[in-house]
Amino acid sequence: MDIPNDWDWHVEGWHAGCSRSGCSYNFNVTVPSILDQIAGVKAYCSGPETGNTYRSCQILEGVNDGVSAKFGPRNESSPELGPEKIFVSFELGSYEER
C-alpha cells in the first residue's frame, strides 16, 4: 500500500501533564482517508506513562481500524521534566472487520 507524503493526521484538544503520581495525556486525533485504501477515523486517546507500551484509543467515528498512543522516553539529562514526545500508531483493520 502506498501512503502519500501528505497523509497528515490532525490532533485536537491536546493536553499532557505530570504530577507526583506520573504523567498522562489526552487528545483527539483524526486520521484522514486514502481513496480506495484506508477509511479514515477519529479517535480519543488518553493514558498514563506506561514505558514502551501503546494504549488503544477509543474510536469515535469511522471504521474498525485501530489507533494507539504512548509517551516517548524521558530525556536522560532531565528526566524530571517528563516525556518529550508522544507516538501515535494506526492499525489497518482486516477486510472482514470493516
Backbone atoms as SQL, in Angstrom:
CREATE TABLE atoms (id INTEGER PRIMARY KEY, chain TEXT, resi INTEGER, resn TEXT, atom TEXT, x REAL, y REAL, z REAL);
INSERT INTO atoms VALUES
  (1, 'A', 1, 'MET', 'N', 0.843, -1.165, 0.000),
  (2, 'A', 1, 'MET', 'CA', 0.000, 0.000, 0.000),
  (3, 'A', 1, 'MET', 'C', 0.892, 1.234, 0.000),
  (4, 'A', 2, 'ASP', 'N', 0.596, 2.164, -0.886),
  (5, 'A', 2, 'ASP', 'CA', 1.349, 3.411, -0.959),
  (6, 'A', 2, 'ASP', 'C', 0.698, 4.465, -0.073),
  (7, 'A', 3, 'ILE', 'N', 1.467, 4.974, 0.852),
  (8, 'A', 3, 'ILE', 'CA', 0.997, 6.038, 1.736),
  (9, 'A', 3, 'ILE', 'C', 1.492, 7.363, 1.157),
  (10, 'A', 4, 'PRO', 'N', 0.589, 8.292, 0.862),
  (11, 'A', 4, 'PRO', 'CA', 1.028, 9.571, 0.290),
  (12, 'A', 4, 'PRO', 'C', 1.849, 10.391, 1.287),
  (13, 'A', 5, 'ASN', 'N', 2.766, 11.190, 0.751),
  (14, 'A', 5, 'ASN', 'CA', 3.617, 12.033, 1.597),
  (15, 'A', 5, 'ASN', 'C', 2.818, 13.058, 2.383),
  (16, 'A', 6, 'ASP', 'N', 1.658, 13.443, 1.875),
  (17, 'A', 6, 'ASP', 'CA', 0.855, 14.471, 2.546),
  (18, 'A', 6, 'ASP', 'C', -0.264, 13.874, 3.404),
  (19, 'A', 7, 'TRP', 'N', -0.080, 12.648, 3.885),
  (20, 'A', 7, 'TRP', 'CA', -1.081, 11.998, 4.742),
  (21, 'A', 7, 'TRP', 'C', -0.914, 12.553, 6.154),
  (22, 'A', 8, 'ASP', 'N', -1.450, 13.735, 6.383),
  (23, 'A', 8, 'ASP', 'CA', -1.293, 14.442, 7.654),
  (24, 'A', 8, 'ASP', 'C', -2.425, 14.102, 8.614),
  (25, 'A', 9, 'TRP', 'N', -2.081, 13.723, 9.811),
  (26, 'A', 9, 'TRP', 'CA', -3.051, 13.461, 10.869),
  (27, 'A', 9, 'TRP', 'C', -3.266, 14.766, 11.632),
  (28, 'A', 10, 'HIS', 'N', -4.463, 14.933, 12.178),
  (29, 'A', 10, 'HIS', 'CA', -4.795, 16.174, 12.872),
  (30, 'A', 10, 'HIS', 'C', -5.112, 15.881, 14.335),
  (31, 'A', 11, 'VAL', 'N', -4.466, 16.631, 15.223),
  (32, 'A', 11, 'VAL', 'CA', -4.662, 16.469, 16.664),
  (33, 'A', 11, 'VAL', 'C', -5.409, 17.689, 17.190),
  (34, 'A', 12, 'GLU', 'N', -6.422, 17.434, 18.032),
  (35, 'A', 12, 'GLU', 'CA', -7.208, 18.499, 18.646),
  (36, 'A', 12, 'GLU', 'C', -7.341, 18.228, 20.139),
  (37, 'A', 13, 'GLY', 'N', -7.486, 19.302, 20.902),
  (38, 'A', 13, 'GLY', 'CA', -7.726, 19.166, 22.333),
  (39, 'A', 13, 'GLY', 'C', -6.570, 18.532, 23.089),
  (40, 'A', 14, 'TRP', 'N', -5.356, 18.782, 22.640),
  (41, 'A', 14, 'TRP', 'CA', -4.168, 18.182, 23.249),
  (42, 'A', 14, 'TRP', 'C', -3.979, 18.664, 24.682),
  (43, 'A', 15, 'HIS', 'N', -3.755, 17.726, 25.586),
  (44, 'A', 15, 'HIS', 'CA', -3.396, 18.048, 26.961),
  (45, 'A', 15, 'HIS', 'C', -2.459, 16.960, 27.471),
  (46, 'A', 16, 'ALA', 'N', -1.386, 17.384, 28.092),
  (47, 'A', 16, 'ALA', 'CA', -0.469, 16.446, 28.751),
  (48, 'A', 16, 'ALA', 'C', 0.101, 17.146, 29.971),
  (49, 'A', 17, 'GLY', 'N', 0.381, 16.368, 30.990),
  (50, 'A', 17, 'GLY', 'CA', 0.943, 16.940, 32.195),
  (51, 'A', 17, 'GLY', 'C', 1.503, 15.874, 33.108),
  (52, 'A', 18, 'CYS', 'N', 2.263, 16.325, 34.078),
  (53, 'A', 18, 'CYS', 'CA', 2.877, 15.409, 35.039),
  (54, 'A', 18, 'CYS', 'C', 2.581, 15.893, 36.458),
  (55, 'A', 19, 'SER', 'N', 2.437, 14.943, 37.345),
  (56, 'A', 19, 'SER', 'CA', 2.257, 15.228, 38.765),
  (57, 'A', 19, 'SER', 'C', 3.094, 14.212, 39.536),
  (58, 'A', 20, 'ARG', 'N', 2.964, 14.195, 40.830),
  (59, 'A', 20, 'ARG', 'CA', 3.733, 13.235, 41.636),
  (60, 'A', 20, 'ARG', 'C', 3.403, 11.791, 41.284),
  (61, 'A', 21, 'SER', 'N', 2.171, 11.553, 40.849),
  (62, 'A', 21, 'SER', 'CA', 1.764, 10.177, 40.528),
  (63, 'A', 21, 'SER', 'C', 2.173, 9.746, 39.125),
  (64, 'A', 22, 'GLY', 'N', 2.729, 10.653, 38.317),
  (65, 'A', 22, 'GLY', 'CA', 3.177, 10.303, 36.969),
  (66, 'A', 22, 'GLY', 'C', 2.623, 11.257, 35.927),
  (67, 'A', 23, 'CYS', 'N', 2.858, 10.926, 34.672),
  (68, 'A', 23, 'CYS', 'CA', 2.444, 11.772, 33.561),
  (69, 'A', 23, 'CYS', 'C', 1.263, 11.137, 32.836),
  (70, 'A', 24, 'SER', 'N', 0.455, 11.986, 32.197),
  (71, 'A', 24, 'SER', 'CA', -0.691, 11.485, 31.442),
  (72, 'A', 24, 'SER', 'C', -0.950, 12.405, 30.254),
  (73, 'A', 25, 'TYR', 'N', -1.764, 11.915, 29.303),
  (74, 'A', 25, 'TYR', 'CA', -2.105, 12.675, 28.104),
  (75, 'A', 25, 'TYR', 'C', -3.552, 12.393, 27.732),
  (76, 'A', 26, 'ASN', 'N', -4.147, 13.303, 26.955),
  (77, 'A', 26, 'ASN', 'CA', -5.418, 13.041, 26.292),
  (78, 'A', 26, 'ASN', 'C', -5.573, 14.005, 25.124),
  (79, 'A', 27, 'PHE', 'N', -6.173, 13.510, 24.042),
  (80, 'A', 27, 'PHE', 'CA', -6.360, 14.299, 22.829),
  (81, 'A', 27, 'PHE', 'C', -7.243, 13.521, 21.855),
  (82, 'A', 28, 'ASN', 'N', -7.769, 14.219, 20.861),
  (83, 'A', 28, 'ASN', 'CA', -8.462, 13.595, 19.741),
  (84, 'A', 28, 'ASN', 'C', -7.528, 13.617, 18.542),
  (85, 'A', 29, 'VAL', 'N', -7.558, 12.566, 17.743),
  (86, 'A', 29, 'VAL', 'CA', -6.762, 12.513, 16.520),
  (87, 'A', 29, 'VAL', 'C', -7.663, 12.084, 15.373),
  (88, 'A', 30, 'THR', 'N', -7.509, 12.754, 14.236),
  (89, 'A', 30, 'THR', 'CA', -8.237, 12.397, 13.023),
  (90, 'A', 30, 'THR', 'C', -7.236, 11.869, 12.011),
  (91, 'A', 31, 'VAL', 'N', -7.478, 10.653, 11.544),
  (92, 'A', 31, 'VAL', 'CA', -6.655, 10.016, 10.520),
  (93, 'A', 31, 'VAL', 'C', -7.466, 10.081, 9.229),
  (94, 'A', 32, 'PRO', 'N', -7.009, 10.847, 8.219),
  (95, 'A', 32, 'PRO', 'CA', -7.805, 11.013, 7.011),
  (96, 'A', 32, 'PRO', 'C', -7.815, 9.764, 6.127),
  (97, 'A', 33, 'SER', 'N', -8.827, 9.691, 5.280),
  (98, 'A', 33, 'SER', 'CA', -8.963, 8.574, 4.340),
  (99, 'A', 33, 'SER', 'C', -7.925, 8.675, 3.231),
  (100, 'A', 34, 'ILE', 'N', -7.584, 7.521, 2.665),
  (101, 'A', 34, 'ILE', 'CA', -6.808, 7.433, 1.433),
  (102, 'A', 34, 'ILE', 'C', -7.700, 6.683, 0.454),
  (103, 'A', 35, 'LEU', 'N', -8.066, 7.312, -0.637),
  (104, 'A', 35, 'LEU', 'CA', -9.026, 6.783, -1.593),
  (105, 'A', 35, 'LEU', 'C', -8.723, 5.337, -1.974),
  (106, 'A', 36, 'ASP', 'N', -9.703, 4.482, -1.817),
  (107, 'A', 36, 'ASP', 'CA', -9.640, 3.059, -2.175),
  (108, 'A', 36, 'ASP', 'C', -8.639, 2.244, -1.357),
  (109, 'A', 37, 'GLN', 'N', -8.109, 2.810, -0.253),
  (110, 'A', 37, 'GLN', 'CA', -7.141, 2.068, 0.554),
  (111, 'A', 37, 'GLN', 'C', -7.472, 2.084, 2.044),
  (112, 'A', 38, 'ILE', 'N', -7.697, 3.270, 2.584),
  (113, 'A', 38, 'ILE', 'CA', -7.909, 3.413, 4.026),
  (114, 'A', 38, 'ILE', 'C', -9.101, 4.331, 4.261),
  (115, 'A', 39, 'ALA', 'N', -10.043, 3.862, 5.066),
  (116, 'A', 39, 'ALA', 'CA', -11.138, 4.724, 5.504),
  (117, 'A', 39, 'ALA', 'C', -10.678, 5.433, 6.776),
  (118, 'A', 40, 'GLY', 'N', -10.845, 6.715, 6.831),
  (119, 'A', 40, 'GLY', 'CA', -10.355, 7.492, 7.964),
  (120, 'A', 40, 'GLY', 'C', -11.110, 7.219, 9.255),
  (121, 'A', 41, 'VAL', 'N', -10.521, 7.643, 10.353),
  (122, 'A', 41, 'VAL', 'CA', -11.132, 7.505, 11.671),
  (123, 'A', 41, 'VAL', 'C', -10.845, 8.753, 12.500),
  (124, 'A', 42, 'LYS', 'N', -11.681, 8.952, 13.513),
  (125, 'A', 42, 'LYS', 'CA', -11.416, 9.938, 14.560),
  (126, 'A', 42, 'LYS', 'C', -11.402, 9.165, 15.859),
  (127, 'A', 43, 'ALA', 'N', -10.392, 9.410, 16.688),
  (128, 'A', 43, 'ALA', 'CA', -10.235, 8.640, 17.922),
  (129, 'A', 43, 'ALA', 'C', -9.884, 9.561, 19.085),
  (130, 'A', 44, 'TYR', 'N', -10.269, 9.130, 20.286),
  (131, 'A', 44, 'TYR', 'CA', -9.900, 9.800, 21.533),
  (132, 'A', 44, 'TYR', 'C', -8.832, 8.951, 22.206),
  (133, 'A', 45, 'CYS', 'N', -7.683, 9.564, 22.456),
  (134, 'A', 45, 'CYS', 'CA', -6.561, 8.862, 23.079),
  (135, 'A', 45, 'CYS', 'C', -6.311, 9.454, 24.463),
  (136, 'A', 46, 'SER', 'N', -6.097, 8.587, 25.439),
  (137, 'A', 46, 'SER', 'CA', -5.755, 9.042, 26.785),
  (138, 'A', 46, 'SER', 'C', -5.008, 7.928, 27.488),
  (139, 'A', 47, 'GLY', 'N', -4.144, 8.318, 28.388),
  (140, 'A', 47, 'GLY', 'CA', -3.449, 7.292, 29.138),
  (141, 'A', 47, 'GLY', 'C', -2.307, 7.837, 29.963),
  (142, 'A', 48, 'PRO', 'N', -1.741, 6.965, 30.787),
  (143, 'A', 48, 'PRO', 'CA', -0.606, 7.331, 31.629),
  (144, 'A', 48, 'PRO', 'C', 0.711, 6.994, 30.932),
  (145, 'A', 49, 'GLU', 'N', 1.771, 7.376, 31.560),
  (146, 'A', 49, 'GLU', 'CA', 3.108, 6.994, 31.105),
  (147, 'A', 49, 'GLU', 'C', 3.289, 5.510, 31.404),
  (148, 'A', 50, 'THR', 'N', 3.451, 4.691, 30.366),
  (149, 'A', 50, 'THR', 'CA', 3.487, 3.235, 30.546),
  (150, 'A', 50, 'THR', 'C', 4.751, 2.604, 29.991),
  (151, 'A', 51, 'GLY', 'N', 5.833, 3.324, 29.932),
  (152, 'A', 51, 'GLY', 'CA', 7.042, 2.745, 29.366),
  (153, 'A', 51, 'GLY', 'C', 6.925, 2.641, 27.860),
  (154, 'A', 52, 'ASN', 'N', 7.129, 1.454, 27.323),
  (155, 'A', 52, 'ASN', 'CA', 7.151, 1.271, 25.878),
  (156, 'A', 52, 'ASN', 'C', 5.873, 0.625, 25.352),
  (157, 'A', 53, 'THR', 'N', 4.762, 0.720, 26.074),
  (158, 'A', 53, 'THR', 'CA', 3.526, 0.044, 25.694),
  (159, 'A', 53, 'THR', 'C', 2.530, 1.030, 25.098),
  (160, 'A', 54, 'TYR', 'N', 2.048, 0.718, 23.887),
  (161, 'A', 54, 'TYR', 'CA', 0.982, 1.519, 23.285),
  (162, 'A', 54, 'TYR', 'C', -0.331, 1.220, 23.992),
  (163, 'A', 55, 'ARG', 'N', -1.188, 2.230, 24.095),
  (164, 'A', 55, 'ARG', 'CA', -2.512, 2.081, 24.692),
  (165, 'A', 55, 'ARG', 'C', -3.552, 2.377, 23.606),
  (166, 'A', 56, 'SER', 'N', -4.523, 1.488, 23.456),
  (167, 'A', 56, 'SER', 'CA', -5.552, 1.654, 22.426),
  (168, 'A', 56, 'SER', 'C', -6.375, 2.909, 22.678),
  (169, 'A', 57, 'CYS', 'N', -6.698, 3.604, 21.597),
  (170, 'A', 57, 'CYS', 'CA', -7.550, 4.784, 21.656),
  (171, 'A', 57, 'CYS', 'C', -8.988, 4.371, 21.344),
  (172, 'A', 58, 'GLN', 'N', -9.936, 5.153, 21.803),
  (173, 'A', 58, 'GLN', 'CA', -11.356, 4.883, 21.565),
  (174, 'A', 58, 'GLN', 'C', -11.753, 5.482, 20.217),
  (175, 'A', 59, 'ILE', 'N', -12.277, 4.649, 19.306),
  (176, 'A', 59, 'ILE', 'CA', -12.719, 5.127, 18.000),
  (177, 'A', 59, 'ILE', 'C', -14.044, 5.872, 18.177),
  (178, 'A', 60, 'LEU', 'N', -14.080, 7.129, 17.753),
  (179, 'A', 60, 'LEU', 'CA', -15.277, 7.959, 17.870),
  (180, 'A', 60, 'LEU', 'C', -16.089, 7.969, 16.580),
  (181, 'A', 61, 'GLU', 'N', -15.391, 7.968, 15.452),
  (182, 'A', 61, 'GLU', 'CA', -16.026, 7.976, 14.139),
  (183, 'A', 61, 'GLU', 'C', -15.176, 7.144, 13.196),
  (184, 'A', 62, 'GLY', 'N', -15.835, 6.446, 12.279),
  (185, 'A', 62, 'GLY', 'CA', -15.106, 5.718, 11.258),
  (186, 'A', 62, 'GLY', 'C', -15.222, 4.223, 11.423),
  (187, 'A', 63, 'VAL', 'N', -14.422, 3.534, 10.652),
  (188, 'A', 63, 'VAL', 'CA', -14.464, 2.078, 10.590),
  (189, 'A', 63, 'VAL', 'C', -13.655, 1.442, 11.707),
  (190, 'A', 64, 'ASN', 'N', -13.541, 0.148, 11.668),
  (191, 'A', 64, 'ASN', 'CA', -12.903, -0.612, 12.743),
  (192, 'A', 64, 'ASN', 'C', -11.385, -0.709, 12.586),
  (193, 'A', 65, 'ASP', 'N', -10.746, 0.378, 12.200),
  (194, 'A', 65, 'ASP', 'CA', -9.286, 0.427, 12.215),
  (195, 'A', 65, 'ASP', 'C', -8.858, 0.793, 13.630),
  (196, 'A', 66, 'GLY', 'N', -7.613, 0.561, 13.956),
  (197, 'A', 66, 'GLY', 'CA', -7.141, 0.842, 15.302),
  (198, 'A', 66, 'GLY', 'C', -6.205, 2.035, 15.357),
  (199, 'A', 67, 'VAL', 'N', -6.249, 2.747, 16.466),
  (200, 'A', 67, 'VAL', 'CA', -5.331, 3.841, 16.749),
  (201, 'A', 67, 'VAL', 'C', -4.844, 3.630, 18.174),
  (202, 'A', 68, 'SER', 'N', -3.536, 3.781, 18.391),
  (203, 'A', 68, 'SER', 'CA', -2.940, 3.621, 19.718),
  (204, 'A', 68, 'SER', 'C', -1.951, 4.753, 19.956),
  (205, 'A', 69, 'ALA', 'N', -1.651, 5.013, 21.228),
  (206, 'A', 69, 'ALA', 'CA', -0.715, 6.083, 21.567),
  (207, 'A', 69, 'ALA', 'C', 0.130, 5.689, 22.771),
  (208, 'A', 70, 'LYS', 'N', 1.280, 6.330, 22.891),
  (209, 'A', 70, 'LYS', 'CA', 2.149, 6.154, 24.061),
  (210, 'A', 70, 'LYS', 'C', 3.082, 7.353, 24.157),
  (211, 'A', 71, 'PHE', 'N', 3.559, 7.624, 25.353),
  (212, 'A', 71, 'PHE', 'CA', 4.607, 8.613, 25.547),
  (213, 'A', 71, 'PHE', 'C', 5.930, 8.036, 25.066),
  (214, 'A', 72, 'GLY', 'N', 6.804, 8.910, 24.584),
  (215, 'A', 72, 'GLY', 'CA', 8.167, 8.519, 24.278),
  (216, 'A', 72, 'GLY', 'C', 8.985, 8.489, 25.560),
  (217, 'A', 73, 'PRO', 'N', 10.263, 8.145, 25.448),
  (218, 'A', 73, 'PRO', 'CA', 11.109, 8.095, 26.646),
  (219, 'A', 73, 'PRO', 'C', 11.382, 9.497, 27.194),
  (220, 'A', 74, 'ARG', 'N', 11.729, 9.531, 28.462),
  (221, 'A', 74, 'ARG', 'CA', 12.119, 10.798, 29.092),
  (222, 'A', 74, 'ARG', 'C', 13.515, 11.185, 28.623),
  (223, 'A', 75, 'ASN', 'N', 13.789, 12.472, 28.627),
  (224, 'A', 75, 'ASN', 'CA', 15.108, 12.980, 28.304),
  (225, 'A', 75, 'ASN', 'C', 16.061, 12.540, 29.416),
  (226, 'A', 76, 'GLU', 'N', 17.129, 11.848, 29.050),
  (227, 'A', 76, 'GLU', 'CA', 18.059, 11.317, 30.054),
  (228, 'A', 76, 'GLU', 'C', 18.720, 12.415, 30.883),
  (229, 'A', 77, 'SER', 'N', 18.924, 13.589, 30.292),
  (230, 'A', 77, 'SER', 'CA', 19.592, 14.657, 31.039),
  (231, 'A', 77, 'SER', 'C', 18.625, 15.425, 31.950),
  (232, 'A', 78, 'SER', 'N', 17.313, 15.313, 31.713),
  (233, 'A', 78, 'SER', 'CA', 16.313, 15.992, 32.554),
  (234, 'A', 78, 'SER', 'C', 15.077, 15.115, 32.739),
  (235, 'A', 79, 'PRO', 'N', 15.214, 13.928, 33.341),
  (236, 'A', 79, 'PRO', 'CA', 14.071, 13.020, 33.452),
  (237, 'A', 79, 'PRO', 'C', 12.919, 13.572, 34.286),
  (238, 'A', 80, 'GLU', 'N', 13.208, 14.535, 35.154),
  (239, 'A', 80, 'GLU', 'CA', 12.153, 15.108, 35.994),
  (240, 'A', 80, 'GLU', 'C', 11.145, 15.932, 35.181),
  (241, 'A', 81, 'LEU', 'N', 11.488, 16.289, 33.950),
  (242, 'A', 81, 'LEU', 'CA', 10.588, 17.074, 33.101),
  (243, 'A', 81, 'LEU', 'C', 9.531, 16.216, 32.404),
  (244, 'A', 82, 'GLY', 'N', 9.641, 14.920, 32.490),
  (245, 'A', 82, 'GLY', 'CA', 8.664, 14.039, 31.849),
  (246, 'A', 82, 'GLY', 'C', 9.026, 13.737, 30.406),
  (247, 'A', 83, 'PRO', 'N', 8.188, 12.967, 29.741),
  (248, 'A', 83, 'PRO', 'CA', 8.446, 12.596, 28.345),
  (249, 'A', 83, 'PRO', 'C', 8.405, 13.817, 27.425),
  (250, 'A', 84, 'GLU', 'N', 9.217, 13.780, 26.363),
  (251, 'A', 84, 'GLU', 'CA', 9.273, 14.894, 25.419),
  (252, 'A', 84, 'GLU', 'C', 8.330, 14.713, 24.234),
  (253, 'A', 85, 'LYS', 'N', 7.987, 13.467, 23.894),
  (254, 'A', 85, 'LYS', 'CA', 7.197, 13.187, 22.696),
  (255, 'A', 85, 'LYS', 'C', 6.094, 12.189, 23.007),
  (256, 'A', 86, 'ILE', 'N', 5.114, 12.173, 22.112),
  (257, 'A', 86, 'ILE', 'CA', 4.095, 11.132, 22.153),
  (258, 'A', 86, 'ILE', 'C', 4.060, 10.494, 20.768),
  (259, 'A', 87, 'PHE', 'N', 3.855, 9.193, 20.734),
  (260, 'A', 87, 'PHE', 'CA', 3.800, 8.449, 19.483),
  (261, 'A', 87, 'PHE', 'C', 2.380, 7.945, 19.272),
  (262, 'A', 88, 'VAL', 'N', 1.898, 8.060, 18.037),
  (263, 'A', 88, 'VAL', 'CA', 0.563, 7.594, 17.678),
  (264, 'A', 88, 'VAL', 'C', 0.715, 6.595, 16.545),
  (265, 'A', 89, 'SER', 'N', 0.018, 5.475, 16.654),
  (266, 'A', 89, 'SER', 'CA', 0.127, 4.390, 15.684),
  (267, 'A', 89, 'SER', 'C', -1.246, 4.076, 15.090),
  (268, 'A', 90, 'PHE', 'N', -1.284, 3.745, 13.804),
  (269, 'A', 90, 'PHE', 'CA', -2.510, 3.374, 13.102),
  (270, 'A', 90, 'PHE', 'C', -2.413, 1.912, 12.691),
  (271, 'A', 91, 'GLU', 'N', -3.474, 1.155, 12.929),
  (272, 'A', 91, 'GLU', 'CA', -3.507, -0.253, 12.530),
  (273, 'A', 91, 'GLU', 'C', -4.702, -0.472, 11.614),
  (274, 'A', 92, 'LEU', 'N', -4.421, -0.871, 10.393),
  (275, 'A', 92, 'LEU', 'CA', -5.465, -1.132, 9.411),
  (276, 'A', 92, 'LEU', 'C', -6.195, -2.409, 9.785),
  (277, 'A', 93, 'GLY', 'N', -7.511, -2.316, 9.997),
  (278, 'A', 93, 'GLY', 'CA', -8.318, -3.488, 10.324),
  (279, 'A', 93, 'GLY', 'C', -8.407, -4.433, 9.135),
  (280, 'A', 94, 'SER', 'N', -8.659, -5.692, 9.409),
  (281, 'A', 94, 'SER', 'CA', -8.792, -6.654, 8.314),
  (282, 'A', 94, 'SER', 'C', -10.068, -6.369, 7.537),
  (283, 'A', 95, 'TYR', 'N', -10.133, -6.847, 6.322),
  (284, 'A', 95, 'TYR', 'CA', -11.277, -6.592, 5.444),
  (285, 'A', 95, 'TYR', 'C', -12.583, -7.046, 6.090),
  (286, 'A', 96, 'GLU', 'N', -12.553, -8.167, 6.797),
  (287, 'A', 96, 'GLU', 'CA', -13.758, -8.706, 7.415),
  (288, 'A', 96, 'GLU', 'C', -14.291, -7.814, 8.527),
  (289, 'A', 97, 'GLU', 'N', -13.443, -6.981, 9.121),
  (290, 'A', 97, 'GLU', 'CA', -13.847, -6.128, 10.236),
  (291, 'A', 97, 'GLU', 'C', -14.457, -4.811, 9.781),
  (292, 'A', 98, 'ARG', 'N', -14.396, -4.504, 8.502),
  (293, 'A', 98, 'ARG', 'CA', -14.880, -3.207, 8.006),
  (294, 'A', 98, 'ARG', 'C', -16.345, -3.227, 7.704);
